Amino acid sequence: MKHKISAALLILGLLGNTLPLFSIDEYYNFPSQSYKGGVTFESSRNLCIFPFIAIKEDATKEYLMKGIPSVLLSELRNLEYTYVEYPRKNIIYHSFGENPVLTLQEKIDSESPNVKRKKKEISDEKDLEDVRIGKKQVSPEKDPRYIKIAIKQMWDKKPLRVDEVYGTASKYGCDYLLFGSYEVIENSLRTKVYLFDDYEGKTIPFEHQTSVIRAYQEMGPLGESIKEKLQGKETTSFSLTANGEEGALVYLDGIYLGKTPLAEKKFPIGRRSLFLFKEGFHPYKSEVILEKGKKFEVDVKLSLKLSSSYISVTSNVESDVYLGIQYLGKTPIQRLSIPAGMNRLRLSKEGYVDAFRSIDAIENEETSLDVQMREGQSDVYYKNKQSVFLDHTYKDFTTYSLYGALLFYASYAYLNYASRQAYSGARSQVTLTNAIAIRSFYENNPNEFFFWYSTQNQVIDNAESKAKNLKRIAGTLPTENRRDRQLVAGPMVILMGLMLVSAATFYYLGLDKETIEIGYLPINPAYANHGQSAMEGYSYMQFHLRY
């Protein structure tokens, strides 16, 4: 009977605990909630490059073990992503509720229309299928089929064999493995390379043969073959000019391809984002379509960026004037409009040394410069201008001065040590060290006292005199003067200071205002818009010391 009562109480208790669950469900209105499912896809993969193994061991050719993969790495370095038709799914959000229409994020966005959020173009498999069949168009940055590639150099690991790839890939977190072997036969180098795809579980072989002498120079075709396989999509030839303008930076899908004029660059087919940047011009951005089997050639017209900053330049002889790499004309130049910001001005004339000046052009202000050109040859002048005496440069004299300071500091330390040793050496010769000993000696040996006392004083005086002379030559640094932390001048301290001052002086003289590099770089070429002003990029200045 007791057990029945306990069971009844337990059941009532459990029923009591379920009541709040029904109330929470009603409070949050779960039955009426309805969310559409979604998915996130993988965003990056790792390519691991291992040392190659030698078919025939040869100590004189061991450099090829890491040399060959290093050359292939240089070919693959600008590989930004691989194309995978069916990427892995990272997180899957399942649908729930009756007739779901919106995803959780879409529902939140609809309830907060004033909050700006980054729109997600691909949120489920249906969106991705629409992209596959061409119903929907997205840029590669938002297409999950374009997966970023990160290259990991595994030079400290042992070379791989084909039968070791499965365990190695999971061990080091590699999605792709690049490994191989090489064999040297007389002057011929035979290379076998394997690309292992851990996701597909397959190994793709490559072979290449070249001479040992020109092995590094002739590895380009092998690197291109591996690169095309990793890109996972057919490529086409890409050529671009900028209406005659040279030196414009070219980016395709945020990948730097080079400077204009650009010719015969291989790139995967599809819709691409093209971006051009050149100092003094508005950034250019557009969408282009690279088609299979068709060479893409385009001539882009860059728009000159006008500015309310001005520059006037005069010189003692007529000279060509360049702002950065942009030609402005010949001197004298009067109130010419230039872009605002920091830059480098160069004046050049045959038979004269190129003159460089840094300028900081400010809006609505004019910068005026008067440059005195010097006769000579620029390459000879800038190569030898740092020579102070014979072949010794400012750097050399700076270094010599620092060595001199170290030498005098060593002398300073030795003299201080010798000073302390003078006291230590005298201490063992002094026997009467306190008043009691002196009084006892006087009472017991009055006839000998004055002789011994004068002898002891002479030992002490000689030690003090020697120690003070050594200390006087050395001087005292504040770090060693524990009483008042003052600098006490001495020949070694003075010479040490003179050497440090000389080092600083020669270092300063070695700085040349003409060695300052000033430039302008875009902040993020992939997201720059036409006509952007404040966020187009940033100016920079750095020293190239002629040391």
KAFEN-V813212 format. One record per residue. N is the residue number from 1. D_FIRST is the distance of its C-alpha to the first C-alpha in Angstrom with 2 decimals. Layout:
N&D_FIRST, N&D_FIRST
//
This chain:
1&0.00, 2&3.81, 3&5.39, 4&5.17, 5&6.40, 6&8.74, 7&9.97, 8&10.75, 9&12.57, 10&14.34, 11&15.56, 12&16.81, 13&18.51, 14&20.22, 15&21.39, 16&22.77, 17&24.70, 18&26.28, 19&27.81, 20&30.58, 21&31.54, 22&32.46, 23&34.38, 24&36.33, 25&37.20, 26&38.55, 27&40.27, 28&42.20, 29&42.79, 30&41.98, 31&42.04, 32&45.67, 33&46.82, 34&48.93, 35&50.78, 36&53.21, 37&52.95, 38&55.55, 39&56.73, 40&58.73, 41&61.13, 42&62.49, 43&65.30, 44&66.95, 45&67.68, 46&69.18, 47&72.32, 48&72.76, 49&76.27, 50&76.67, 51&79.83, 52&81.75, 53&82.28, 54&85.76, 55&86.53, 56&89.29, 57&88.97, 58&91.88, 59&91.78, 60&94.43, 61&92.26, 62&88.92, 63&89.35, 64&88.62, 65&85.04, 66&84.14, 67&87.31, 68&86.63, 69&83.10, 70&84.45, 71&87.06, 72&84.46, 73&82.33, 74&85.28, 75&85.49, 76&81.76, 77&81.51, 78&82.00, 79&79.40, 80&76.92, 81&74.50, 82&73.78, 83&73.21, 84&70.08, 85&69.60, 86&65.84, 87&64.55, 88&61.18, 89&58.35, 90&56.87, 91&54.05, 92&52.77, 93&51.15, 94&49.30, 95&49.51, 96&46.54, 97&46.18, 98&48.00, 99&51.77, 100&52.44, 101&56.04, 102&56.46, 103&55.37, 104&53.53, 105&56.84, 106&58.73, 107&56.18, 108&56.52, 109&60.32, 110&60.33, 111&58.38, 112&60.74, 113&64.21, 114&66.09, 115&64.68, 116&66.88, 117&65.16, 118&66.61, 119&66.26, 120&64.66, 121&66.78, 122&64.55, 123&60.84, 124&59.71, 125&60.97, 126&62.58, 127&64.77, 128&65.82, 129&66.65, 130&68.78, 131&70.69, 132&71.19, 133&72.75, 134&74.83, 135&73.10, 136&72.31, 137&74.54, 138&73.39, 139&75.16, 140&74.40, 141&72.72, 142&70.03, 143&69.96, 144&67.12, 145&69.24, 146&71.56, 147&69.77, 148&71.19, 149&72.46, 150&72.23, 151&74.43, 152&73.35, 153&75.99, 154&74.73, 155&77.97, 156&76.21, 157&74.31, 158&75.74, 159&77.33, 160&75.06, 161&75.44, 162&74.34, 163&71.50, 164&69.95, 165&69.41, 166&65.79, 167&64.26, 168&66.78, 169&66.06, 170&62.35, 171&63.08, 172&65.43, 173&63.96, 174&67.00, 175&67.13, 176&70.70, 177&72.51, 178&76.29, 179&77.78, 180&80.62, 181&83.45, 182&87.21, 183&90.15, 184&93.66, 185&96.45, 186&99.82, 187&100.03, 188&97.32, 189&93.69, 190&91.14, 191&87.77, 192&84.58, 193&81.82, 194&78.28, 195&76.02, 196&72.38, 197&69.99, 198&66.43, 199&64.95, 200&67.03, 201&67.00, 202&70.74, 203&73.83, 204&77.14, 205&80.26, 206&83.51, 207&86.83, 208&89.82, 209&93.12, 210&95.62, 211&98.04, 212&96.85, 213&99.31, 214&98.11, 215&94.50, 216&93.04, 217&95.37, 218&94.71, 219&90.88, 220&90.74, 221&90.37, 222&87.52, 223&85.69, 224&86.28, 225&84.85, 226&81.65, 227&81.43, 228&81.76, 229&78.95, 230&76.68, 231&77.54, 232&76.16, 233&78.48, 234&82.12, 235&84.57, 236&87.80, 237&90.78, 238&90.73, 239&93.96, 240&94.52, 241&97.37, 242&97.46, 243&100.70, 244&102.75, 245&100.66, 246&99.95, 247&97.14, 248&94.40, 249&90.93, 250&89.20, 251&85.42, 252&83.64, 253&79.91, 254&80.17, 255&81.81, 256&85.20, 257&87.80, 258&90.98, 259&93.85, 260&96.14, 261&97.99, 262&95.12, 263&95.93, 264&94.10, 265&90.61, 266&87.88, 267&84.69, 268&81.85, 269&82.46, 270&80.52, 271&80.42, 272&81.27, 273&81.61, 274&85.15, 275&86.04, 276&89.43, 277&90.29, 278&93.66, 279&94.67, 280&96.68, 281&95.24, 282&92.25, 283&89.36, 284&89.25, 285&86.02, 286&85.56, 287&83.61, 288&85.44, 289&84.64, 290&85.56, 291&86.06, 292&86.10, 293&89.60, 294&91.25, 295&92.73, 296&91.74, 297&94.67, 298&94.73, 299&97.07, 300&95.24, 301&97.14, 302&96.03, 303&96.59, 304&98.39, 305&96.51, 306&98.77, 307&98.49, 308&100.11, 309&100.75, 310&104.32, 311&106.29, 312&109.98, 313&111.41, 314&114.94, 315&116.51, 316&119.91, 317&120.26, 318&118.92, 319&115.57, 320&112.71, 321&109.57, 322&106.02, 323&102.77, 324&100.24, 325&101.37, 326&102.65, 327&106.44, 328&107.67, 329&111.43, 330&114.42, 331&115.30, 332&116.05, 333&112.88, 334&112.64, 335&109.44, 336&107.58, 337&104.07, 338&101.39, 339&97.55, 340&96.02, 341&94.39, 342&95.38, 343&97.63, 344&100.51, 345&104.11, 346&106.58, 347&110.35, 348&112.22, 349&115.90, 350&117.89, 351&119.57, 352&117.30, 353&114.07, 354&110.98, 355&109.78, 356&106.11, 357&104.74, 358&101.20, 359&100.78, 360&98.01, 361&98.86, 362&97.51, 363&97.22, 364&100.32, 365&102.17, 366&105.04, 367&105.24, 368&108.81, 369&109.86, 370&113.28, 371&113.23, 372&116.08, 373&116.32, 374&117.63, 375&119.84, 376&118.42, 377&115.99, 378&112.28, 379&111.09, 380&113.47, 381&112.80, 382&109.01, 383&109.08, 384&111.32, 385&111.06, 386&108.78, 387&111.46, 388&112.70, 389&115.02, 390&116.00, 391&112.74, 392&110.52, 393&108.18, 394&106.35, 395&103.32, 396&105.38, 397&106.65, 398&103.16, 399&101.96, 400&105.02, 401&104.42, 402&100.79, 403&101.98, 404&104.60, 405&101.97, 406&99.91, 407&103.05, 408&103.93, 409&100.35, 410&100.56, 411&103.85, 412&102.24, 413&99.38, 414&101.84, 415&104.10, 416&101.15, 417&100.13, 418&103.74, 419&103.86, 420&100.82, 421&102.27, 422&105.51, 423&103.60, 424&101.62, 425&104.84, 426&106.54, 427&103.58, 428&104.15, 429&107.82, 430&107.19, 431&106.60, 432&107.17, 433&104.04, 434&103.59, 435&105.72, 436&105.01, 437&106.26, 438&109.33, 439&110.19, 440&109.75, 441&111.97, 442&114.63, 443&114.73, 444&114.94, 445&117.27, 446&119.26, 447&122.04, 448&119.72, 449&117.35, 450&119.27, 451&119.80, 452&116.10, 453&115.03, 454&117.31, 455&116.11, 456&112.46, 457&113.27, 458&115.16, 459&112.18, 460&109.88, 461&112.40, 462&112.96, 463&109.21, 464&108.71, 465&111.74, 466&110.59, 467&107.00, 468&108.20, 469&110.65, 470&107.99, 471&105.56, 472&108.35, 473&108.90, 474&105.19, 475&104.19, 476&100.64, 477&97.87, 478&95.45, 479&92.60, 480&94.36, 481&95.82, 482&92.86, 483&94.67, 484&95.48, 485&94.56, 486&98.09, 487&100.12, 488&103.17, 489&105.82, 490&107.29, 491&109.11, 492&106.00, 493&103.78, 494&106.51, 495&107.14, 496&103.43, 497&103.15, 498&106.24, 499&104.78, 500&101.53, 501&103.54, 502&105.67, 503&102.61, 504&101.21, 505&104.66, 506&105.18, 507&101.67, 508&102.42, 509&105.77, 510&104.03, 511&101.98, 512&103.81, 513&103.02, 514&104.17, 515&101.34, 516&98.63, 517&96.73, 518&95.51, 519&93.71, 520&91.25, 521&88.11, 522&85.68, 523&82.16, 524&80.35, 525&82.64, 526&79.84, 527&78.99, 528&82.39, 529&83.74, 530&87.32, 531&88.79, 532&86.19, 533&87.74, 534&85.60, 535&83.09, 536&85.54, 537&85.70, 538&86.84, 539&90.02, 540&90.13, 541&92.65, 542&92.83, 543&95.47, 544&97.00, 545&98.71, 546&101.77, 547&100.61
//
